[in-house]
Amino acid sequence: MKATIKTQGQQFTVSEGDILIVNRYPNTVAGATVTITDVLAAGEGANFRIGTPKLTGVSVSAEILENKRGDKVIVFKKKKRKGHERKQGHRQELSVIKIQSIKA
């Protein structure tokens, strides 16, 4: 069975066993289980349902495999002939999750 979920500000179409990289869940550790209740669509074939905007009574459970940080992104700003330069770096906090089950 497949489901379209909304988590951490992004939408994903998932099935059981999928591994996703999403923005970090706050206050969680590796091995914790997260329940996602924002399910936008679920099912397969004739049992496919679409929510308006969410389906009620449907949830997806996922296990957090790892909390990590993404690649470094350099933001460099310069104004020519003014001697103004600014360099700033950013690393996004990420969680690697594995979809355990879809309860429809």
Rosetta blueprint (number, residue, H / E / L):
1 M L
2 K E
3 A E
4 T E
5 I E
6 K E
7 T E
8 Q L
9 G L
10 Q E
11 Q E
12 F E
13 T E
14 V E
15 S E
16 E L
17 G L
18 D L
19 I E
20 L E
21 I E
22 V E
23 N E
24 R L
25 Y L
26 P L
27 N L
28 T L
29 V L
30 A L
31 G L
32 A L
33 T E
34 V E
35 T E
36 I E
37 T L
38 D L
39 V E
40 L E
41 A E
42 A E
43 G E
44 E L
45 G H
46 A H
47 N H
48 F L
49 R E
50 I E
51 G L
52 T L
53 P L
54 K L
55 L L
56 T L
57 G L
58 V L
59 S E
60 V E
61 S E
62 A E
63 E E
64 I E
65 L E
66 E E
67 N E
68 K E
69 R E
70 G E
71 D E
72 K E
73 V E
74 I E
75 V E
76 F E
77 K E
78 K E
79 K E
80 K L
81 R L
82 K L
83 G L
84 H E
85 E E
86 R E
87 K E
88 Q E
89 G E
90 H E
91 R E
92 Q E
93 E E
94 L E
95 S E
96 V E
97 I E
98 K E
99 I E
100 Q E
101 S E
102 I E
103 K E
104 A L
